[in-house]
Amino acid sequence: MFPFLLNRLVSLALSLLAASIVIFFVLEVVPGDPAAFMLGMNASPDTVAALRHQLGLDAPLLERYFYWLFGLFRGEFGISYTYRVPVAQLVGDRLWISLPLAIYALALSTLIAFPVGILAAARRNSAADVSIMGITQLGVAIPNFWLAMLLVLAFSIGLRWFSAGGFPGWNAGFLEGMKALTLPAVALALPQASILARVMRSSLLDTLSEDYIRSARAKGLTRRQTLWRHALRNALIPVLTIIGLQFSFLLAGAIIIENVFFLPGLGRLVFQGITQRDLIVVKSVVMILVFAVILVTFLVDMTYALVDPRLRRQA
């Protein structure tokens, strides 16, 4: 396992380095000067130059990159141009909303997709299978922001069970916080559950057609016993891949949902940073999200070795 682990760690480090180079230099060539944006159109060139010097924007490009990169290693992301507070503080405050939202949505997606996908595979070509595949196809096609607005109309404006947006803070209580995240989590989870259920069904059907499944049936095991004892575990490899990708998407790609529900999470922070030309915030948050994606991928690779004994023997 050690060579397998070392190979993945080296790949993780190189991916992070490449991502930092792309993120920094792509955002640097984006048109617009943060100092000129902050001071307005009527600011004098001397004032703009003074603010650029104060923000460190007049330093050479490579010097600024390495200063930012070494700051990331120390956990120092710099000072926000707009808020004038450390970026790490902004990220820490917003992370405690985006991370529970992503975990909540992923848990809902998994709880829905697993039994639905298993049921569809166990009853292939039946009325239940056809109905499930039709519903999941509809779930894949519906945009999550449109679904979010329907949920607001139904459960906030119509039934008044949930608030239409905002977050009361965890100081108001865990249940109140989770209640505020329920509609956004459902809006994120349902399309992902549709994708995961279809992958679960397809993977399970492929596994059920293998020779060792026929051998298990020939030994006297029922279809139900064969499904749960032999087929399900071997079908989890592609499903784990999708779960890892979905968590990364839910953490990094919830910008629209956070803006629909006015949640002060990382997605909304990135959106505000882009509109305010607060590039240090955008670079740092995107880098953190890239790190989260790569870390989740690394953990999924490690999970492969736990689920599939063949990978452990190869390692």
C-alpha positions as CSV (number, residue, x, y, z in Angstrom):
1,M,0.0,0.0,0.0
2,F,2.9,2.4,0.6
3,P,3.9,2.8,-3.1
4,F,0.3,3.3,-4.0
5,L,-0.1,5.9,-1.2
6,L,3.1,7.7,-2.2
7,N,2.2,7.8,-5.8
8,R,-1.2,9.4,-4.9
9,L,0.5,12.0,-2.6
10,V,3.0,13.0,-5.3
11,S,0.1,13.4,-7.8
12,L,-1.8,15.5,-5.3
13,A,1.1,17.8,-4.7
14,L,1.8,18.3,-8.4
15,S,-1.9,18.9,-9.1
16,L,-2.0,21.6,-6.4
17,L,1.1,23.3,-7.8
18,A,-0.3,23.3,-11.3
19,A,-3.6,24.6,-10.1
20,S,-2.0,27.4,-8.2
21,I,-0.1,28.5,-11.3
22,V,-3.2,28.5,-13.5
23,I,-5.5,30.2,-10.9
24,F,-3.0,33.0,-10.2
25,F,-2.0,33.9,-13.7
26,V,-5.4,33.5,-15.2
27,L,-6.9,36.0,-12.7
28,E,-4.0,38.4,-13.2
29,V,-4.7,38.7,-16.9
30,V,-8.4,39.4,-16.3
31,P,-9.1,43.1,-17.4
32,G,-9.6,45.6,-14.6
33,D,-7.5,47.1,-11.9
34,P,-8.7,46.4,-8.3
35,A,-7.3,49.7,-7.1
36,A,-9.1,51.7,-9.8
37,F,-12.3,49.8,-9.1
38,M,-12.1,50.6,-5.4
39,L,-11.4,54.3,-5.8
40,G,-13.9,54.9,-8.7
41,M,-13.6,56.4,-12.1
42,N,-12.8,59.9,-10.9
43,A,-9.8,59.0,-8.9
44,S,-6.4,60.6,-9.9
45,P,-3.6,58.4,-11.2
46,D,-1.4,59.3,-8.2
47,T,-4.1,58.1,-5.8
48,V,-4.5,54.9,-7.8
49,A,-0.8,54.3,-7.8
50,A,-0.5,54.9,-4.1
51,L,-3.3,52.4,-3.4
52,R,-1.7,49.9,-5.7
53,H,1.6,50.2,-3.8
54,Q,-0.3,49.8,-0.5
55,L,-2.0,46.6,-1.8
56,G,1.3,45.3,-3.2
57,L,-0.1,45.3,-6.8
58,D,2.9,47.1,-8.2
59,A,5.4,44.3,-7.3
60,P,6.7,42.0,-10.1
61,L,4.2,39.2,-11.1
62,L,6.5,36.3,-10.1
63,E,7.3,37.9,-6.7
64,R,3.6,38.3,-6.0
65,Y,2.9,34.7,-7.0
66,F,5.6,33.2,-4.7
67,Y,4.6,35.5,-1.9
68,W,1.0,34.3,-2.3
69,L,2.1,30.6,-2.7
70,F,4.2,30.6,0.4
71,G,1.4,32.3,2.3
72,L,-0.9,29.5,1.4
73,F,1.6,27.0,3.0
74,R,1.5,29.1,6.2
75,G,-2.3,29.4,6.2
76,E,-2.0,33.1,5.4
77,F,-4.1,34.1,2.4
78,G,-3.5,37.8,2.5
79,I,-5.8,40.8,3.3
80,S,-9.1,41.3,1.4
81,Y,-9.0,44.5,-0.8
82,T,-12.6,45.2,-0.1
83,Y,-13.3,44.1,3.5
84,R,-9.7,44.9,4.8
85,V,-9.7,41.8,7.0
86,P,-7.7,38.5,6.6
87,V,-9.0,36.3,3.8
88,A,-8.6,33.3,6.2
89,Q,-11.1,34.9,8.5
90,L,-13.6,35.4,5.7
91,V,-13.1,31.8,4.5
92,G,-13.5,30.4,8.0
93,D,-16.7,32.2,8.6
94,R,-18.2,31.2,5.2
95,L,-16.9,27.6,5.3
96,W,-19.1,26.7,8.3
97,I,-22.1,27.2,6.0
98,S,-20.9,25.8,2.7
99,L,-19.4,22.6,4.2
100,P,-22.5,21.6,6.2
101,L,-24.6,22.4,3.1
102,A,-22.5,20.1,0.9
103,I,-22.5,17.3,3.5
104,Y,-26.2,17.6,4.0
105,A,-26.9,17.6,0.3
106,L,-24.6,14.6,-0.3
107,A,-26.2,12.6,2.5
108,L,-29.7,13.3,1.1
109,S,-28.5,12.3,-2.4
110,T,-26.9,9.1,-1.2
111,L,-29.9,8.1,1.0
112,I,-32.2,8.6,-2.0
113,A,-30.0,7.1,-4.8
114,F,-28.9,3.9,-3.2
115,P,-32.3,2.2,-2.5
116,V,-33.7,3.6,-5.7
117,G,-30.8,2.4,-7.9
118,I,-30.8,-1.0,-6.2
119,L,-34.5,-1.4,-6.6
120,A,-34.3,-0.5,-10.3
121,A,-31.5,-3.0,-10.9
122,A,-33.2,-5.8,-8.9
123,R,-36.4,-5.3,-10.9
124,R,-34.9,-4.7,-14.3
125,N,-37.4,-4.0,-17.2
126,S,-40.3,-4.0,-14.7
127,A,-42.8,-1.1,-14.3
128,A,-40.9,0.0,-11.2
129,D,-37.6,0.2,-13.2
130,V,-39.1,2.1,-16.1
131,S,-40.8,4.6,-13.7
132,I,-37.6,5.1,-11.7
133,M,-35.5,5.7,-14.9
134,G,-38.1,8.2,-16.2
135,I,-38.1,10.1,-12.9
136,T,-34.3,10.2,-12.7
137,Q,-34.1,11.4,-16.3
138,L,-36.4,14.2,-15.4
139,G,-34.2,14.9,-12.3
140,V,-31.1,15.1,-14.4
141,A,-32.7,17.5,-16.9
142,I,-34.1,20.0,-14.3
143,P,-31.7,22.8,-13.4
144,N,-31.1,23.0,-9.7
145,F,-31.7,26.8,-9.5
146,W,-35.1,26.3,-11.2
147,L,-35.9,23.5,-8.7
148,A,-34.8,25.8,-5.9
149,M,-37.3,28.5,-7.0
150,L,-40.1,25.9,-7.1
151,L,-39.2,24.7,-3.6
152,V,-39.3,28.3,-2.4
153,L,-42.7,28.8,-4.0
154,A,-44.1,25.6,-2.6
155,F,-42.6,25.3,0.9
156,S,-41.8,29.0,1.8
157,I,-44.5,31.1,0.2
158,G,-47.2,28.4,0.0
159,L,-46.9,26.2,3.0
160,R,-44.6,28.5,5.1
161,W,-42.7,25.6,6.5
162,F,-39.3,27.1,5.7
163,S,-37.8,30.5,5.3
164,A,-37.3,31.7,1.7
165,G,-33.6,32.5,2.3
166,G,-31.0,33.7,4.7
167,F,-29.1,31.9,7.5
168,P,-29.8,32.6,11.2
169,G,-26.3,31.5,12.3
170,W,-25.4,28.4,14.3
171,N,-25.8,30.5,17.5
172,A,-29.5,30.3,16.9
173,G,-29.3,26.5,17.4
174,F,-28.4,23.4,15.4
175,L,-31.9,22.6,14.4
176,E,-32.6,26.2,13.2
177,G,-29.4,26.1,11.1
178,M,-30.2,22.8,9.5
179,K,-33.8,24.0,8.8
180,A,-32.4,27.0,6.9
181,L,-30.2,24.7,4.9
182,T,-32.9,22.1,4.1
183,L,-34.4,23.7,1.0
184,P,-30.9,24.5,-0.5
185,A,-29.7,21.0,0.3
186,V,-32.8,19.4,-1.4
187,A,-32.4,21.6,-4.4
188,L,-28.8,20.4,-4.7
189,A,-29.4,16.8,-3.8
190,L,-32.3,15.8,-6.1
191,P,-30.4,16.3,-9.4
192,Q,-27.3,14.6,-8.0
193,A,-29.5,11.7,-6.6
194,S,-30.9,11.1,-10.1
195,I,-27.4,10.8,-11.5
196,L,-26.2,8.6,-8.7
197,A,-29.2,6.3,-8.9
198,R,-28.6,5.7,-12.7
199,V,-25.0,5.0,-12.1
200,M,-25.9,2.6,-9.2
201,R,-28.3,0.7,-11.4
202,S,-26.0,0.5,-14.4
203,S,-23.0,-0.7,-12.3
204,L,-25.1,-3.2,-10.4
205,L,-26.5,-4.7,-13.7
206,D,-23.0,-5.0,-15.1
207,T,-22.0,-6.9,-11.9
208,L,-25.0,-9.2,-11.9
209,S,-24.0,-10.4,-15.4
210,E,-20.6,-11.6,-14.3
211,D,-19.7,-15.3,-14.1
212,Y,-19.2,-15.5,-10.4
213,I,-22.7,-14.2,-9.9
214,R,-24.0,-17.1,-12.0
215,S,-21.8,-19.5,-9.9
216,A,-23.3,-18.1,-6.7
217,R,-26.8,-18.6,-8.1
218,A,-25.9,-22.2,-9.2
219,K,-24.8,-23.0,-5.6
220,G,-28.3,-22.3,-4.4
221,L,-28.2,-18.6,-3.3
222,T,-31.3,-16.6,-4.0
223,R,-31.3,-13.6,-6.2
224,R,-31.6,-11.4,-3.1
225,Q,-28.7,-13.1,-1.3
226,T,-26.5,-12.8,-4.4
227,L,-27.3,-9.2,-4.8
228,W,-26.5,-8.2,-1.2
229,R,-23.6,-10.6,-0.5
230,H,-21.7,-10.5,-3.8
231,A,-22.9,-7.9,-6.3
232,L,-23.4,-4.8,-4.3
233,R,-19.9,-4.4,-2.9
234,N,-18.3,-5.0,-6.3
235,A,-20.6,-2.5,-7.9
236,L,-19.5,0.3,-5.5
237,I,-16.3,1.3,-7.4
238,P,-17.9,3.6,-10.0
239,V,-20.5,4.7,-7.5
240,L,-17.7,5.9,-5.1
241,T,-16.2,7.8,-8.0
242,I,-19.5,9.6,-8.6
243,I,-20.0,10.3,-4.9
244,G,-16.5,11.9,-4.7
245,L,-17.2,14.1,-7.7
246,Q,-20.6,15.1,-6.4
247,F,-19.2,16.2,-3.1
248,S,-16.6,18.3,-4.9
249,F,-19.4,19.8,-7.1
250,L,-21.6,20.4,-4.1
251,L,-18.8,22.2,-2.2
252,A,-17.5,24.2,-5.1
253,G,-20.4,24.6,-7.4
254,A,-23.2,25.8,-5.2
255,I,-22.7,29.5,-6.1
256,I,-26.1,29.8,-7.8
257,I,-28.0,28.1,-5.0
258,E,-26.3,30.2,-2.3
259,N,-27.3,33.3,-4.2
260,V,-30.9,32.1,-4.7
261,F,-31.2,31.5,-0.9
262,F,-29.0,34.4,0.1
263,L,-26.7,32.1,2.0
264,P,-23.4,33.7,3.1
265,G,-21.2,30.8,2.0
266,L,-18.1,30.3,-0.1
267,G,-20.0,30.5,-3.3
268,R,-21.5,33.8,-2.5
269,L,-18.1,35.1,-1.3
270,V,-16.5,34.2,-4.7
271,F,-19.4,35.9,-6.5
272,Q,-19.0,39.1,-4.4
273,G,-15.2,38.9,-4.9
274,I,-15.6,38.8,-8.7
275,T,-18.0,41.7,-8.8
276,Q,-15.9,43.8,-6.5
277,R,-12.6,42.8,-8.2
278,D,-11.3,41.5,-4.9
279,L,-8.9,39.1,-6.6
280,I,-7.0,38.0,-3.5
281,V,-10.3,36.6,-2.1
282,V,-11.2,34.9,-5.4
283,K,-7.7,33.3,-5.8
284,S,-7.6,32.1,-2.3
285,V,-11.1,30.7,-2.2
286,V,-10.8,29.0,-5.6
287,M,-7.5,27.5,-4.4
288,I,-9.1,26.1,-1.3
289,L,-11.9,24.6,-3.4
290,V,-9.4,23.0,-5.7
291,F,-7.6,21.6,-2.7
292,A,-10.9,20.2,-1.4
293,V,-11.6,18.6,-4.8
294,I,-8.1,17.0,-5.1
295,L,-8.3,15.8,-1.4
296,V,-11.7,14.2,-2.0
297,T,-10.3,12.4,-5.1
298,F,-7.4,11.2,-3.0
299,L,-9.7,9.9,-0.3
300,V,-11.8,8.1,-3.0
301,D,-8.7,6.4,-4.3
302,M,-7.9,5.2,-0.8
303,T,-11.5,4.0,-0.4
304,Y,-11.1,1.9,-3.6
305,A,-8.4,-0.1,-1.9
306,L,-10.6,-0.8,1.1
307,V,-13.6,-1.8,-1.0
308,D,-11.8,-3.9,-3.7
309,P,-9.3,-6.5,-2.4
310,R,-7.8,-6.7,-5.9
311,L,-6.4,-3.2,-5.7
312,R,-4.8,-4.1,-2.3
313,R,-3.1,-7.1,-3.9
314,Q,-1.9,-5.0,-6.8
315,A,-0.5,-2.4,-4.5
